[in-house]
Amino acid sequence: MKFLAAFLLITTVALTYAIDKAISQPDPKFIESSSGDPEITVKLNPRHPEAYVRRGDWKVSVSRGDVRGALDDYNQAIKLNPNYTRAYRSRGDLKAAKLNDTQGGLADYDLAIKLAPKDEFIYRSRAKFKVEKLQDIQGALADYNQAVKFAPDNTDVYLSRAKFKADKLNDFQGALTDYNQAIKLSPKYEYSYIDRGKLKADKLNDFQGALADFDRVISLLEHERNDTGNKYTLSNTYHHRGKLKADKLKDFQGALSDFNQAITLDYEFTDAYQSRGQLKYTKLNNRLGGIEDVRKAADLAEKNQESKYLIDTQKLLKSWGVTK
């Protein structure tokens, strides 16, 4: 009887080990779902960690907000393959952003980097985490530098480091150098010009340089102005250029033209109505037009629950002696 019990115990342990070992080996054949449904993808790939990471990413999306369900999926992906870098990165993101688990998030990023020491994306994720959760600015800089080291031809790593240098280190020349390199790598990538233009205008007092950057964005996108993605980027760029013309270059008619273009492209652009209203009221001797625009901005801010703009527009109207 004792022999039978011992035999059964040994057999159970061996079977458990065999199952665990089998599960830890991901199926090399990943079957895509024709519908793209993450639930179906998991059913088609019950032993593949990628399926669980995809479903986890889907669960934590804004539309669903299933944080615990996402964590369970990332844990399952790691159980299936303890060396699956992407699962640690996604779980680190989740812990940092949604679970307030600072140490757990850092541990996941550290392990992901240990598994993939040349993956620039993980360094950038950890750098962002260090800034937002640990206030470790020098540690973040070291991670951004590593990202550049391992991906010297990647435009995004320079853009990330440039923004970090400008916002956290006040290293505006260093940021400019990174933006220049990003543009050298991708001379038709409009966001590099937008960010560099804003840096030149706001921090370097290079107003003509900023104007040239905004002009470049408009020249890149104007021929596709009806494309949904380009439409809003173009609208924002006209607004940036309008503000530059109004505030720095004193080209008030040019600013008015740009604000008009921004609103034509996006008729619910709260900030553009406010900017145009202020311009009309204070610089173009069109007080009624200015009041009308700022009232429109206030209405949009209320409709779209933009509390900052609502407060700003109400204060502005009050300073003009106008009730909403």
N, C-alpha and C positions, 0 to 999 in steps of 0.2 A: 504493500500500500504506500509506504514511504517512498519506495523506488518510483512508483507511478506518479506520485505528487512531484517528486524532484524532476522526473522526466518532463512532466507537463510544464513546470516552471521554466526549465531550460528551453523547452520548445517555444514557449510564449515570448521569452526574452529575445531569442534568436529571430522569431518571426517579426517582432516589433522592430528590431534593428534592421532587418531586411526591408521592411516597409518604409521605415524612415530614410534609409539609404536610397531606396528607389524614388521616393518622393522628392528627395533633395536634388535629383538630377532632372533639370528641365527638359521637356520634350523639345528636341531641336526643330520639329516641324510646327510652325505657328500657323494656324488656320484663321484667316481674316473673315470676319462676318460681313456678308454682303450689305447688311443694313447699317453696319457700324455700331450697333447696339452693344454697349459694354457687357450687359448681362448675357447676351447670346455669345459674345466672345469668350467669356469665362466658361460657359457650358461647352463650347467647342474645344477649349484648351484648359481643362481642369488641373493640369499638372505643369502649366507654363507660367512662370512668374510675371511675364510681360502682361498677360491678361489681367492679373490682379492689380498691377500697378495702373493700368489703363482705367480699370473700374474704380480704383481708389481716387484717381485724378478726377474722374467724372463725379463721384459722390461728393467730393469736397468743393465742387464748382459752386458758383454763386446761386445757380438755379436750384440746387439740391441742399447743400449745406449739411450733408451727413458726415460729420467729422469723425464720429466713432466708427461708422461703417468704413470710412476711408482708412482709418488706422488699422482696422481688422484686415483689410485687403493688403496693405503694405506689410503687415506682420506675416500674412500668409505667403506673400511673394518671397520674403526673406527666409521663411521656413523651407520653401521649395528650393531656394538657391541662396545660401548664406553669403555668396560672393556677388550677388546681383547689385551692382553699384547704384543703378537708377532707383531701386526701391529704398535704399538708405537716403538718397538725396530727397526723394519725394516725402519720405517719412520725416526727415529733418525739417523740410519746409512746413509740413503740417504741424509738427510740434512747436516750431517757432511762431508760426502765424496764428494758429487756432487753439492750441492747447496750453500756451504759456509755459511750456516745459523747456526752459532755457538750456539746462544741462543735458537733457535728453536730445534736444535738437543739435547741440554742439557735438555730442558724442556720435550722432549719425553722420554729420558732415565729416567729422574726423575719420570715421571708418570708411566712408565713401572715398575720401582722398587717399587713404592708405591702400584701398583696393585699386584706385585709378589715379595714381599720382600725377598724371599729365593731362587730366581732364579740366580744361579751363572753365567750363560751365560750373563745376562744383566749387572751384575757388571763388568764382563770382558770387555764387549763392551763399557761401560761408562768409564772404566779405560783407555782403548786405546784412546778414544775420549779426555779425559782430558790431556793425554800426548801430542797427536798430535795437538790438536786445542787450548788448554788452557794453556799448559805448567804447568799444576797443578800436579806436581810430587807427592807431599804428598797426594793429593786427590786421585790420581790414586793408590797409595800404599794402602790407606784405602779401596778402592774398591776391589783390588786384595785380600786383607786380608779377606774381607767379602766373596768373592767367595770361598776361602779356608775353611772358617768357615762353610758355608752351603753345601759344597761338598768336605768333607775331603777325600773321596775315589775316587776322579776324577783325573786321571793322568794329564789331560790338564790344570787344574787350577794351578798345581805346575809348569808345564812347562812354562805357561804364566808368572807367578810371577818370576820364575827363570830368564827368559830372561829380564824382566823388571829390576830386581835387578842388573843384570850384566851391562845392557846397560845404565840405567838411574841413578842408585845409586852408581855404582862402588862397590857394596856389593857382592864381589865374593864368599866369604864364605857362605853368605846367599843364593846365587844362587846355590852353590854346594849342600847345604842342601836340597833345593827344588828339584834339579835334582835327588839326592839320593832317596828322597821320591817317586818321579815319577817312578823311576826304581823299587823300592820296590813294588809299586802297579802294575806295568806292566813290568815284567822282560824281556819280549820279544818284547817290543816296541822300534824299532831301532832308532827312532829320538831322544829319550831321551839320548841314548849313544852318538849319533853324537854331540848333543849340549854340553853334559858334556865333551866329548873329546876335543872339541874346547875350552871350558872354561879352562880346565886343561892345554892345550898346550899354549894358548894365554895369560892367566891371572894368572895362579897359578904355572907356571913353573914345573908342574908335568908331565914330558914327558913320563915316563913309564906308568903312569895312563892313559894318553891320548891314548898311543899306545894300551893299553889293551881295552879301549872303542872302538876304531876303529876296532880292531881285533874281538871284540864281534859282531859288526854290520855285518862284512863280514861273520862271521860264521853263523849268523842268515839268511842271504840273499843269500849266494853263491849257495845253492842247488836249488834256484829258480831264477837264474840269467837271464833267458830268459823271465821272466815275465816283461811286459812293465814298470809297476810302480817300481818294485824292480831294474830293470836294471839301471835306471838313479840314484836312490839312492845309489846303489852299486858303480856305476861309480864315483859319488861324494865322497864317502867314501874312495875309493882307492886313489883319488886325495888328500884328506885331509891327509891320512896316508903317501902318498908319500912326501908331503910338510913337514910333521913332520920329516920323516926320513932324508930328504935332509937338512933342515934348523936347526934342533935341535939335531938329533942323529948322523949326519954325516955318515949315512948308504946310500951311493950314489948308489950302485948297487941295494939295496932294494928299494930305491926311484924310480929308473929307471923301475924296474919290476912293481911297483904300477902304475906309469904313463902309462906304456904300457897297463896294464889291464883297466885303466880308458878310454883310447882311443879305445881299442877293444870293450868295452861296448857302447861307445858313440863316434862315429868317427867324430862328429862335436863339440866336447868339446873344445872350444877355449882355455880356461884357462889351460887345461891339456897339449895341444900342447906347449903353451908358457912356462909352468913349465918344461916340458921335454926338450925343446930347451935350456933354461937357464942352466939346469943341464948338458946337453951334452957339451955346449960351455964352461962353467966355471969350471966344476968339472971332466969331463970324457975325456977331451982332444979330443973331437969330434966336432970340430968347424963347419965343413960342415953340419953334422947332426943337430947341434943346429940351424944354420941359416935356414936350410930347415924347421924345426919344427916351428920356429917363423914366417917365411914367411907364412906357412900354417895357423897359428893362425891369422895373419893379414888378409889373404884372407877370412877366416871364419868370422872374426869380420866385415869386409866390407859387406860380403854377408848377414849376419844376423843383420846388423845395430847395432852392439854393439860398440858404439862410444868410451867408456872407453878403451876397449881392443884394439881397432884400434889405439888410441893415444899411449897406452902403448907399443904395439908391434912396432910401427913406431919409437918411441923414442929408444927402445932397439936396433933395427937394426941400427939406426943411430949411436948409441954409439959404435957399433962394426964396424963402417965404411962401412956399407952395405946399398945399396939402395934397396928398395922393388922390 
